[in-house]
Amino acid sequence: MNRDEKKQEKEIEEKNDTKIEEYGQMTLEDNKKHQKIHLLSIIGEVEGHENAPGTSKTTKYDHVLPQLAALEDNQEVEGMLVLLNTSGGDVDAGLAIAEMISSLSMPTVSLVLGGSHSIGVPLAVSTDYSFIVPTGTMMVHPVRMTGMVIGAAQTYEYFEMIQDRILSFVSGHSKIAYDRIKRLMLNTEMLTRDLGTVLVGKEAVDQGLINEVGGIKEALSKLHEMIEKKKEDSL
């Protein structure tokens, strides 16, 4: 390897390191089948129009959306794996990312690790196929709003509209029915100080939210399989 090649390789490595550090994203391509897979990590709080505190781990939707658009336009990338460990966050930002993921033409797989709570639920089901580790959790609860709100009928109608957007997306991208996910959201028996339901591992699969219990091995294996099938179907 000559000097120019070494310099170019170092620049690529530094660029990849920056992408992981700033965006939680990288490209996986050293696999046996030489398939090019984009890795997207949705970690911490999904940040919307307002910046979260500097000490918080966040996923910035204004970073993720352009990356997803670039992915769709990149003919070399064959699939995407989404890793989730999020407490939730901004509803509009989370739904925007979920809608973008669900509209990608390449095969996509998600894997819920520590947890995928609140707006993390639509994000987890936005892919073509989803996994959750045995100890992973998903929390379904009504929309919350901080700060001062006007206690008028229109306010409650607005909350209902936001919740309907979430419920419709989740039921439309998973095996759970709209009425069932709504009952889980408004459950008063599990969370003593709030409404909602926490599902652990297999419970999320049994309810129809997630397709399968598994880890990184199963998620990548499924994605490789889906990429191969897409290639075969296009022949």
C-alpha positions as CSV (number, residue, x, y, z in Angstrom):
1,M,0.0,0.0,0.0
2,N,1.5,3.4,-1.1
3,R,1.5,6.6,0.8
4,D,-1.6,8.1,-1.0
5,E,-3.6,4.9,-0.4
6,K,-2.7,4.9,3.3
7,K,-3.7,8.6,3.6
8,Q,-7.0,7.8,1.8
9,E,-7.7,4.9,4.1
10,K,-7.0,7.0,7.2
11,E,-9.4,9.7,5.9
12,I,-12.2,7.1,5.4
13,E,-11.6,5.7,9.0
14,E,-11.7,9.2,10.5
15,K,-14.9,10.0,8.5
16,N,-16.6,6.8,9.8
17,D,-15.5,7.6,13.3
18,T,-17.1,11.0,13.1
19,K,-20.3,9.6,11.7
20,I,-20.5,7.1,14.7
21,E,-19.7,9.8,17.2
22,E,-22.0,12.5,15.9
23,Y,-24.9,10.6,14.3
24,G,-24.7,7.0,15.7
25,Q,-24.5,5.7,12.1
26,M,-22.0,3.6,10.2
27,T,-21.9,1.2,7.2
28,L,-21.5,-2.5,7.7
29,E,-19.9,-4.2,4.6
30,D,-17.3,-6.7,5.9
31,N,-19.7,-9.6,5.9
32,K,-19.4,-12.9,3.9
33,K,-22.0,-11.9,1.4
34,H,-20.4,-8.4,0.9
35,Q,-23.8,-6.7,1.4
36,K,-23.7,-3.0,2.2
37,I,-25.8,-2.4,5.3
38,H,-26.4,1.0,7.0
39,L,-26.5,1.0,10.8
40,L,-28.7,3.6,12.5
41,S,-28.7,3.9,16.3
42,I,-31.6,5.7,18.0
43,I,-30.3,6.3,21.5
44,G,-31.5,8.3,24.4
45,E,-34.1,11.0,23.8
46,V,-35.4,11.8,20.3
47,E,-34.7,15.5,20.0
48,G,-37.2,17.7,18.2
49,H,-37.2,21.5,17.5
50,E,-35.8,22.3,20.9
51,N,-32.4,21.2,22.1
52,A,-32.2,18.8,25.0
53,P,-29.9,19.5,27.9
54,G,-26.2,19.2,27.0
55,T,-25.8,16.2,29.4
56,S,-28.5,14.2,27.7
57,K,-27.9,11.4,25.2
58,T,-30.0,12.4,22.1
59,T,-30.9,11.4,18.6
60,K,-31.3,14.6,16.5
61,Y,-34.0,14.2,13.9
62,D,-32.5,17.0,11.8
63,H,-29.4,14.9,11.5
64,V,-31.2,11.6,10.8
65,L,-33.7,12.7,8.1
66,P,-31.1,14.0,5.6
67,Q,-29.1,10.8,6.2
68,L,-32.1,8.6,5.4
69,A,-32.8,10.7,2.3
70,A,-29.2,10.1,1.2
71,L,-29.6,6.4,1.9
72,E,-32.6,6.1,-0.4
73,D,-30.7,7.9,-3.1
74,N,-27.6,5.6,-2.7
75,Q,-27.8,2.6,-5.0
76,E,-24.9,0.8,-3.2
77,V,-26.6,0.5,0.2
78,E,-28.8,-2.7,0.2
79,G,-30.4,-2.6,3.7
80,M,-30.6,-0.9,7.0
81,L,-30.5,-2.1,10.6
82,V,-32.0,0.2,13.3
83,L,-30.8,-0.3,16.9
84,L,-33.1,1.2,19.5
85,N,-32.5,2.1,23.2
86,T,-34.6,5.2,23.7
87,S,-36.8,6.7,26.4
88,G,-38.9,8.5,23.8
89,G,-39.0,12.2,23.1
90,D,-40.6,14.6,20.6
91,V,-43.7,13.2,19.0
92,D,-43.4,15.0,15.7
93,A,-39.7,14.3,15.3
94,G,-40.2,10.6,16.2
95,L,-43.0,10.2,13.8
96,A,-41.1,12.0,11.0
97,I,-38.2,9.5,11.4
98,A,-40.6,6.6,11.6
99,E,-42.5,7.6,8.5
100,M,-39.2,8.1,6.6
101,I,-37.9,4.7,7.7
102,S,-41.2,3.0,6.7
103,S,-41.0,4.5,3.2
104,L,-37.5,3.3,2.3
105,S,-37.4,1.0,-0.6
106,M,-34.5,-1.2,0.8
107,P,-35.1,-4.0,3.4
108,T,-35.1,-2.7,7.0
109,V,-34.9,-4.5,10.4
110,S,-35.1,-3.0,13.9
111,L,-33.7,-4.4,17.2
112,V,-35.0,-3.1,20.5
113,L,-32.2,-3.4,23.1
114,G,-32.6,-1.8,26.5
115,G,-35.9,-0.2,25.7
116,S,-38.0,1.6,23.1
117,H,-40.5,3.7,25.1
118,S,-43.2,6.2,24.1
119,I,-42.4,7.5,20.6
120,G,-39.8,4.7,20.4
121,V,-42.8,2.3,19.8
122,P,-43.6,3.7,16.3
123,L,-39.9,3.8,15.6
124,A,-39.5,0.1,16.5
125,V,-42.3,-1.0,14.2
126,S,-41.4,1.3,11.3
127,T,-39.1,-1.3,9.7
128,D,-40.1,-4.3,7.6
129,Y,-39.2,-6.7,10.4
130,S,-38.6,-6.2,14.1
131,F,-36.8,-7.9,17.0
132,I,-36.6,-7.4,20.7
133,V,-34.0,-8.9,23.1
134,P,-35.5,-11.0,26.0
135,T,-34.9,-8.2,28.6
136,G,-35.9,-5.3,26.3
137,T,-38.9,-3.2,27.3
138,M,-41.5,-1.2,25.4
139,M,-43.7,1.4,27.2
140,V,-47.0,2.4,25.7
141,H,-48.6,5.5,27.3
142,P,-50.7,8.5,26.4
143,V,-49.1,11.7,25.0
144,R,-47.7,13.9,27.8
145,M,-47.0,17.6,27.5
146,T,-44.8,19.7,29.8
147,G,-45.3,23.4,30.5
148,M,-48.5,25.5,30.6
149,V,-51.5,24.3,28.5
150,I,-54.9,25.7,28.1
151,G,-57.6,23.6,29.9
152,A,-60.1,23.8,27.1
153,A,-62.0,21.3,25.1
154,Q,-59.8,22.0,22.0
155,T,-56.7,21.1,24.0
156,Y,-58.0,17.6,24.8
157,E,-59.1,17.2,21.1
158,Y,-55.5,18.1,20.1
159,F,-54.1,15.5,22.5
160,E,-56.6,12.9,21.0
161,M,-55.5,13.8,17.5
162,I,-51.8,13.3,18.4
163,Q,-52.5,10.0,20.0
164,D,-54.6,8.9,17.0
165,R,-51.6,9.6,14.8
166,I,-49.4,7.3,16.9
167,L,-52.0,4.6,17.3
168,S,-52.7,4.6,13.6
169,F,-49.1,4.3,12.6
170,V,-48.3,1.5,15.1
171,S,-51.4,-0.6,14.2
172,G,-50.6,0.0,10.5
173,H,-47.0,-1.2,10.8
174,S,-47.4,-4.2,13.2
175,K,-49.8,-7.0,13.9
176,I,-51.6,-5.3,16.8
177,A,-55.1,-3.9,16.3
178,Y,-55.8,-0.2,16.8
179,D,-58.3,-0.9,19.6
180,R,-55.8,-3.2,21.4
181,I,-52.9,-0.8,21.3
182,K,-55.3,1.9,22.5
183,R,-56.3,-0.2,25.5
184,L,-52.6,-0.8,26.4
185,M,-52.0,3.0,26.1
186,L,-54.9,3.8,28.5
187,N,-54.3,0.9,30.9
188,T,-54.7,2.1,34.6
189,E,-53.7,-1.2,36.3
190,M,-50.0,-1.4,35.6
191,L,-48.4,2.0,36.2
192,T,-49.4,3.3,39.6
193,R,-48.8,7.0,38.9
194,D,-49.7,7.1,35.2
195,L,-51.6,5.4,32.4
196,G,-50.0,2.9,30.2
197,T,-48.4,-0.5,29.8
198,V,-44.8,-1.9,29.9
199,L,-44.1,-4.9,27.8
200,V,-41.0,-7.0,28.3
201,G,-39.4,-9.1,25.6
202,K,-41.8,-11.9,24.5
203,E,-44.8,-9.9,25.8
204,A,-44.2,-7.4,23.0
205,V,-44.2,-10.2,20.5
206,D,-47.3,-11.9,22.0
207,Q,-49.2,-8.6,21.7
208,G,-48.3,-8.3,18.0
209,L,-46.1,-5.2,18.4
210,I,-42.8,-6.9,17.5
211,N,-42.2,-9.8,15.1
212,E,-39.7,-11.9,17.0
213,V,-37.5,-12.2,20.2
214,G,-33.8,-12.2,19.2
215,G,-30.5,-10.3,19.3
216,I,-28.0,-8.9,16.9
217,K,-27.2,-12.3,15.4
218,E,-30.9,-12.9,14.5
219,A,-31.5,-9.4,13.3
220,L,-28.5,-9.4,10.9
221,S,-29.3,-12.9,9.7
222,K,-32.9,-11.8,8.9
223,L,-31.7,-8.7,7.1
224,H,-29.2,-10.6,5.0
225,E,-32.0,-13.0,4.1
226,M,-34.3,-10.2,3.1
227,I,-31.6,-8.5,0.9
228,E,-31.0,-11.8,-0.9
229,K,-34.7,-12.3,-1.5
230,K,-35.0,-8.8,-2.9
231,K,-32.2,-9.5,-5.3
232,E,-33.8,-12.8,-6.4
233,D,-37.2,-11.1,-6.9
234,S,-35.6,-8.5,-9.1
235,L,-34.0,-11.0,-11.5
